[in-house]
Structures are given as C-alpha cells and as structure tokens.
Amino acid sequence: MRIKTTIIVLVTLILSLANHAFATPEEDVITTYRAFVTAIRNGDAVEAMKFVEPSTEVNQPLLDAIVKETIAADAVQMEMLKQFSPRTAEEGWEAICIVPWDDLLQKLRCQITESGTAGVFVFDDETSGEGLIATMIQRDGKWVLASTNLLEQFGMTPEDLEEKQISRATAVEKSETKQSIYKLLLKQLWGKEFATAIDCQKSLKEDQKRNGVD
C-alpha cells in the first residue's frame, strides 16, 4: 500500500513539473500574478512581497506600505462584494483596490514586449473594456511585479513625491492612515452599517478627505 501511494505521489509530482516546464512565458506571468493576488486575499504581506521586485533601501518602506494598504483595501472590497453583490456598473461600483475582483481574475491576458516587460490586462464585461492592471519583469529567472509600476500606481515615485513636496516618510504615514481607514470601514461593514455599496464608498471618500489622504 505504501509503495502504491508513493508511486502515485511521484507520478503527480512529475506531471506537475512537466506542466510547468511546458507553460508559456505568458502563462507563467499570469500564474505569478494570481499567486500575488492570493497572498493579498490571505492578508499575508510577507508572502505577497515575494512576488514584488525588491527595490532600493530608501524605496522599500514605500513598497511595504503599498502591499499592506492593498491588503486592507482588498479586504473592504471583498466584504462589499459579499454583502452587496452582484456587482454592476449601473449600481455605481468603483474598484477601490489595484487587485481586481475574483470574476475578473479569470479574464487575464498577458502581453510581453520586446523589451522583456510583461503587461497583465483584464477585460471587464460590465464596462466592455480592457485595462492594464500590472507590469511585470524578470528577476533571477522569475517573473515579479515591477516595483516602479507599483510606485507609479500609488503616486509614490521620486518624481511624484517631489511634485507633492512630501518626503518618503510622509508618504508612508499617509499610506498607514489609509490602512486605518480601510480597517475601520471593514468593521463598519461587519456591523452592517451600510445599506448599499454606494453608501460604503461615499463614507470611504469622506473619511479619506477628512484625513487629507483623498
């Protein structure tokens, strides 16, 4: 019995490795992006950072803050979907997180450029449009989310900070404030304090404006 079980395990492992070996670069990109999303969904910042390109020492705290903010925002977004689904454009749903809804994760497309970067695109049936949601690059033979792209999405590039006349430390503080707002909003959602998704999003915008992070 043990021998038979061992053989089954070995065959399963070989098939898994074979499938990975024959995966296209585009499939590898999408698989990696979905792994990043899974880590975000699980609230695991350490695991999520494994799929993000390491940055310079001065920018790393910004990326850490971005990942934690994304986790907090996604938790709110998923609870909203749980309470107020189905999600429709007519109801005024707005994505509050860079990570797409679960249904959109099945509609990803990857395009690798001549320069070697990979764009991850998603198609939304509700809006009939396709949008770029992530840029990925290869580091040490593995695909990871480009750190510069994440900084751009959150307005935290050196150029952004210079234009806003704020320091990296201040940018991290603002991100931490947003995290606190999302966590409070999540508690309000658990308490059934909102009748609609629009009410929840309105409260979010008001809290962000009140705290100077809109």
MARDOTOR-276704 format. One record per residue (C-alpha): x, y, z; residue in one letter; residue number from 1. Coordinates in steps of 0.02 Angstrom, whole numbers, plus 50000, padded with zeros to 5 digits. Layout:
% MARDOTOR-276704
<rec east="X" north="Y" up="Z" residuo="A" num="NUM"/>
...
% end
This chain:
% MARDOTOR-276704
<rec east="50000" north="50000" up="50000" residuo="M" num="1"/>
<rec east="50142" north="50118" up="50045" residuo="R" num="2"/>
<rec east="50232" north="50079" up="49883" residuo="I" num="3"/>
<rec east="50074" north="50113" up="49781" residuo="K" num="4"/>
<rec east="50044" north="50279" up="49873" residuo="T" num="5"/>
<rec east="50225" north="50332" up="49844" residuo="T" num="6"/>
<rec east="50211" north="50293" up="49658" residuo="I" num="7"/>
<rec east="50051" north="50397" up="49644" residuo="I" num="8"/>
<rec east="50135" north="50544" up="49732" residuo="V" num="9"/>
<rec east="50288" north="50533" up="49619" residuo="L" num="10"/>
<rec east="50182" north="50523" up="49461" residuo="V" num="11"/>
<rec east="50080" north="50675" up="49517" residuo="T" num="12"/>
<rec east="50240" north="50772" up="49552" residuo="L" num="13"/>
<rec east="50314" north="50727" up="49382" residuo="I" num="14"/>
<rec east="50156" north="50779" up="49291" residuo="L" num="15"/>
<rec east="50153" north="50943" up="49388" residuo="S" num="16"/>
<rec east="50335" north="50979" up="49343" residuo="L" num="17"/>
<rec east="50302" north="50932" up="49162" residuo="A" num="18"/>
<rec east="50154" north="51051" up="49150" residuo="N" num="19"/>
<rec east="50259" north="51190" up="49223" residuo="H" num="20"/>
<rec east="50402" north="51152" up="49103" residuo="A" num="21"/>
<rec east="50286" north="51170" up="48953" residuo="F" num="22"/>
<rec east="50199" north="51327" up="49017" residuo="A" num="23"/>
<rec east="50220" north="51479" up="48904" residuo="T" num="24"/>
<rec east="50301" north="51638" up="48972" residuo="P" num="25"/>
<rec east="50130" north="51720" up="48964" residuo="E" num="26"/>
<rec east="50055" north="51581" up="49071" residuo="E" num="27"/>
<rec east="50198" north="51599" up="49195" residuo="D" num="28"/>
<rec east="50162" north="51785" up="49210" residuo="V" num="29"/>
<rec east="49978" north="51760" up="49243" residuo="I" num="30"/>
<rec east="50012" north="51618" up="49367" residuo="T" num="31"/>
<rec east="50132" north="51729" up="49463" residuo="T" num="32"/>
<rec east="50009" north="51874" up="49464" residuo="Y" num="33"/>
<rec east="49871" north="51762" up="49530" residuo="R" num="34"/>
<rec east="49990" north="51700" up="49666" residuo="A" num="35"/>
<rec east="50018" north="51881" up="49716" residuo="F" num="36"/>
<rec east="49829" north="51909" up="49723" residuo="V" num="37"/>
<rec east="49806" north="51752" up="49829" residuo="T" num="38"/>
<rec east="49934" north="51817" up="49954" residuo="A" num="39"/>
<rec east="49841" north="51984" up="49960" residuo="I" num="40"/>
<rec east="49674" north="51894" up="49984" residuo="R" num="41"/>
<rec east="49751" north="51796" up="50128" residuo="N" num="42"/>
<rec east="49815" north="51954" up="50209" residuo="G" num="43"/>
<rec east="49994" north="51891" up="50200" residuo="D" num="44"/>
<rec east="50108" north="52040" up="50165" residuo="A" num="45"/>
<rec east="50267" north="51936" up="50182" residuo="V" num="46"/>
<rec east="50207" north="51810" up="50052" residuo="E" num="47"/>
<rec east="50145" north="51948" up="49935" residuo="A" num="48"/>
<rec east="50315" north="52035" up="49940" residuo="M" num="49"/>
<rec east="50393" north="51877" up="49868" residuo="K" num="50"/>
<rec east="50308" north="51922" up="49703" residuo="F" num="51"/>
<rec east="50365" north="52104" up="49704" residuo="V" num="52"/>
<rec east="50532" north="52162" up="49634" residuo="E" num="53"/>
<rec east="50649" north="52212" up="49776" residuo="P" num="54"/>
<rec east="50685" north="52398" up="49775" residuo="S" num="55"/>
<rec east="50818" north="52513" up="49842" residuo="T" num="56"/>
<rec east="50835" north="52531" up="50029" residuo="E" num="57"/>
<rec east="50753" north="52702" up="50028" residuo="V" num="58"/>
<rec east="50604" north="52644" up="49924" residuo="N" num="59"/>
<rec east="50574" north="52476" up="50009" residuo="Q" num="60"/>
<rec east="50469" north="52552" up="50152" residuo="P" num="61"/>
<rec east="50356" north="52628" up="50019" residuo="L" num="62"/>
<rec east="50329" north="52458" up="49938" residuo="L" num="63"/>
<rec east="50296" north="52377" up="50107" residuo="D" num="64"/>
<rec east="50165" north="52511" up="50141" residuo="A" num="65"/>
<rec east="50087" north="52487" up="49968" residuo="I" num="66"/>
<rec east="50066" north="52300" up="49995" residuo="V" num="67"/>
<rec east="49989" north="52324" up="50168" residuo="K" num="68"/>
<rec east="49873" north="52459" up="50101" residuo="E" num="69"/>
<rec east="49822" north="52343" up="49959" residuo="T" num="70"/>
<rec east="49781" north="52205" up="50083" residuo="I" num="71"/>
<rec east="49672" north="52323" up="50186" residuo="A" num="72"/>
<rec east="49583" north="52392" up="50032" residuo="A" num="73"/>
<rec east="49553" north="52220" up="49959" residuo="D" num="74"/>
<rec east="49476" north="52158" up="50122" residuo="A" num="75"/>
<rec east="49349" north="52300" up="50110" residuo="V" num="76"/>
<rec east="49318" north="52268" up="49926" residuo="Q" num="77"/>
<rec east="49287" north="52082" up="49954" residuo="M" num="78"/>
<rec east="49169" north="52114" up="50101" residuo="E" num="79"/>
<rec east="49073" north="52240" up="49995" residuo="M" num="80"/>
<rec east="49054" north="52109" up="49860" residuo="L" num="81"/>
<rec east="48997" north="51982" up="49989" residuo="K" num="82"/>
<rec east="48862" north="52098" up="50057" residuo="Q" num="83"/>
<rec east="48807" north="52194" up="49903" residuo="F" num="84"/>
<rec east="48831" north="52076" up="49756" residuo="S" num="85"/>
<rec east="48801" north="52063" up="49614" residuo="P" num="86"/>
<rec east="48923" north="52196" up="49558" residuo="R" num="87"/>
<rec east="48852" north="52300" up="49415" residuo="T" num="88"/>
<rec east="48909" north="52460" up="49331" residuo="A" num="89"/>
<rec east="48733" north="52531" up="49350" residuo="E" num="90"/>
<rec east="48747" north="52525" up="49540" residuo="E" num="91"/>
<rec east="48898" north="52637" up="49536" residuo="G" num="92"/>
<rec east="49026" north="52509" up="49592" residuo="W" num="93"/>
<rec east="49202" north="52576" up="49593" residuo="E" num="94"/>
<rec east="49359" north="52473" up="49620" residuo="A" num="95"/>
<rec east="49450" north="52537" up="49774" residuo="I" num="96"/>
<rec east="49596" north="52419" up="49758" residuo="C" num="97"/>
<rec east="49726" north="52382" up="49624" residuo="I" num="98"/>
<rec east="49685" north="52196" up="49641" residuo="V" num="99"/>
<rec east="49537" north="52150" up="49529" residuo="P" num="100"/>
<rec east="49376" north="52063" up="49579" residuo="W" num="101"/>
<rec east="49380" north="51873" up="49580" residuo="D" num="102"/>
<rec east="49274" north="51856" up="49423" residuo="D" num="103"/>
<rec east="49397" north="51966" up="49328" residuo="L" num="104"/>
<rec east="49545" north="51858" up="49378" residuo="L" num="105"/>
<rec east="49480" north="51728" up="49256" residuo="Q" num="106"/>
<rec east="49492" north="51852" up="49113" residuo="K" num="107"/>
<rec east="49675" north="51899" up="49118" residuo="L" num="108"/>
<rec east="49783" north="51922" up="48964" residuo="R" num="109"/>
<rec east="49971" north="51943" up="48958" residuo="C" num="110"/>
<rec east="50071" north="52035" up="48829" residuo="Q" num="111"/>
<rec east="50260" north="52027" up="48833" residuo="I" num="112"/>
<rec east="50351" north="52171" up="48749" residuo="T" num="113"/>
<rec east="50513" north="52169" up="48651" residuo="E" num="114"/>
<rec east="50599" north="52250" up="48800" residuo="S" num="115"/>
<rec east="50554" north="52099" up="48907" residuo="G" num="116"/>
<rec east="50421" north="52177" up="49018" residuo="T" num="117"/>
<rec east="50251" north="52094" up="49032" residuo="A" num="118"/>
<rec east="50085" north="52184" up="49043" residuo="G" num="119"/>
<rec east="49940" north="52098" up="49131" residuo="V" num="120"/>
<rec east="49773" north="52154" up="49060" residuo="F" num="121"/>
<rec east="49597" north="52117" up="49120" residuo="V" num="122"/>
<rec east="49433" north="52126" up="49023" residuo="F" num="123"/>
<rec east="49278" north="52186" up="49115" residuo="D" num="124"/>
<rec east="49111" north="52132" up="49040" residuo="D" num="125"/>
<rec east="49020" north="52269" up="49135" residuo="E" num="126"/>
<rec east="49118" north="52408" up="49053" residuo="T" num="127"/>
<rec east="49165" north="52312" up="48894" residuo="S" num="128"/>
<rec east="49341" north="52374" up="48915" residuo="G" num="129"/>
<rec east="49514" north="52305" up="48943" residuo="E" num="130"/>
<rec east="49638" north="52384" up="49061" residuo="G" num="131"/>
<rec east="49819" north="52361" up="49114" residuo="L" num="132"/>
<rec east="49823" north="52308" up="49296" residuo="I" num="133"/>
<rec east="50005" north="52261" up="49319" residuo="A" num="134"/>
<rec east="50176" north="52269" up="49240" residuo="T" num="135"/>
<rec east="50295" north="52126" up="49274" residuo="M" num="136"/>
<rec east="50479" north="52096" up="49241" residuo="I" num="137"/>
<rec east="50600" north="51951" up="49259" residuo="Q" num="138"/>
<rec east="50724" north="51945" up="49401" residuo="R" num="139"/>
<rec east="50837" north="51794" up="49426" residuo="D" num="140"/>
<rec east="50732" north="51695" up="49303" residuo="G" num="141"/>
<rec east="50567" north="51730" up="49391" residuo="K" num="142"/>
<rec east="50425" north="51849" up="49350" residuo="W" num="143"/>
<rec east="50387" north="51981" up="49482" residuo="V" num="144"/>
<rec east="50283" north="52139" up="49490" residuo="L" num="145"/>
<rec east="50389" north="52289" up="49439" residuo="A" num="146"/>
<rec east="50421" north="52399" up="49590" residuo="S" num="147"/>
<rec east="50421" north="52557" up="49484" residuo="T" num="148"/>
<rec east="50248" north="52514" up="49419" residuo="N" num="149"/>
<rec east="50179" north="52493" up="49595" residuo="L" num="150"/>
<rec east="50255" north="52658" up="49649" residuo="L" num="151"/>
<rec east="50176" north="52741" up="49497" residuo="E" num="152"/>
<rec east="50005" north="52668" up="49534" residuo="Q" num="153"/>
<rec east="50011" north="52740" up="49710" residuo="F" num="154"/>
<rec east="50091" north="52905" up="49662" residuo="G" num="155"/>
<rec east="50248" north="52867" up="49760" residuo="M" num="156"/>
<rec east="50387" north="52881" up="49631" residuo="T" num="157"/>
<rec east="50527" north="53004" up="49674" residuo="P" num="158"/>
<rec east="50453" north="53122" up="49544" residuo="E" num="159"/>
<rec east="50279" north="53108" up="49622" residuo="D" num="160"/>
<rec east="50344" north="53144" up="49796" residuo="L" num="161"/>
<rec east="50446" north="53292" up="49734" residuo="E" num="162"/>
<rec east="50294" north="53364" up="49646" residuo="E" num="163"/>
<rec east="50188" north="53342" up="49803" residuo="K" num="164"/>
<rec east="50332" north="53409" up="49907" residuo="Q" num="165"/>
<rec east="50321" north="53268" up="50032" residuo="I" num="166"/>
<rec east="50454" north="53150" up="50099" residuo="S" num="167"/>
<rec east="50455" north="52962" up="50087" residuo="R" num="168"/>
<rec east="50418" north="52953" up="50273" residuo="A" num="169"/>
<rec east="50265" north="53062" up="50250" residuo="T" num="170"/>
<rec east="50207" north="52954" up="50105" residuo="A" num="171"/>
<rec east="50220" north="52800" up="50215" residuo="V" num="172"/>
<rec east="50122" north="52889" up="50352" residuo="E" num="173"/>
<rec east="49984" north="52933" up="50228" residuo="K" num="174"/>
<rec east="49976" north="52752" up="50173" residuo="S" num="175"/>
<rec east="49963" north="52696" up="50354" residuo="E" num="176"/>
<rec east="49820" north="52820" up="50378" residuo="T" num="177"/>
<rec east="49731" north="52743" up="50229" residuo="K" num="178"/>
<rec east="49758" north="52571" up="50304" residuo="Q" num="179"/>
<rec east="49675" north="52628" up="50465" residuo="S" num="180"/>
<rec east="49527" north="52700" up="50368" residuo="I" num="181"/>
<rec east="49504" north="52537" up="50273" residuo="Y" num="182"/>
<rec east="49511" north="52435" up="50434" residuo="K" num="183"/>
<rec east="49380" north="52547" up="50516" residuo="L" num="184"/>
<rec east="49270" north="52534" up="50362" residuo="L" num="185"/>
<rec east="49286" north="52345" up="50366" residuo="L" num="186"/>
<rec east="49224" north="52344" up="50546" residuo="K" num="187"/>
<rec east="49077" north="52453" up="50494" residuo="Q" num="188"/>
<rec east="49038" north="52332" up="50354" residuo="L" num="189"/>
<rec east="49041" north="52187" up="50476" residuo="W" num="190"/>
<rec east="48920" north="52286" up="50583" residuo="G" num="191"/>
<rec east="48802" north="52304" up="50434" residuo="K" num="192"/>
<rec east="48810" north="52495" up="50443" residuo="E" num="193"/>
<rec east="48788" north="52522" up="50256" residuo="F" num="194"/>
<rec east="48632" north="52490" up="50153" residuo="A" num="195"/>
<rec east="48720" north="52492" up="49983" residuo="T" num="196"/>
<rec east="48892" north="52485" up="49906" residuo="A" num="197"/>
<rec east="48873" north="52667" up="49857" residuo="I" num="198"/>
<rec east="48845" north="52716" up="50040" residuo="D" num="199"/>
<rec east="49004" north="52623" up="50088" residuo="C" num="200"/>
<rec east="49106" north="52707" up="49952" residuo="Q" num="201"/>
<rec east="49037" north="52877" up="50000" residuo="K" num="202"/>
<rec east="49090" north="52850" up="50179" residuo="S" num="203"/>
<rec east="49263" north="52798" up="50121" residuo="L" num="204"/>
<rec east="49287" north="52955" up="50017" residuo="K" num="205"/>
<rec east="49228" north="53065" up="50159" residuo="E" num="206"/>
<rec east="49348" north="52984" up="50282" residuo="D" num="207"/>
<rec east="49493" north="53000" up="50161" residuo="Q" num="208"/>
<rec east="49454" north="53183" up="50130" residuo="K" num="209"/>
<rec east="49436" north="53217" up="50317" residuo="R" num="210"/>
<rec east="49607" north="53140" up="50348" residuo="N" num="211"/>
<rec east="49691" north="53225" up="50200" residuo="G" num="212"/>
<rec east="49727" north="53066" up="50103" residuo="V" num="213"/>
<rec east="49599" north="53081" up="49961" residuo="D" num="214"/>
% end
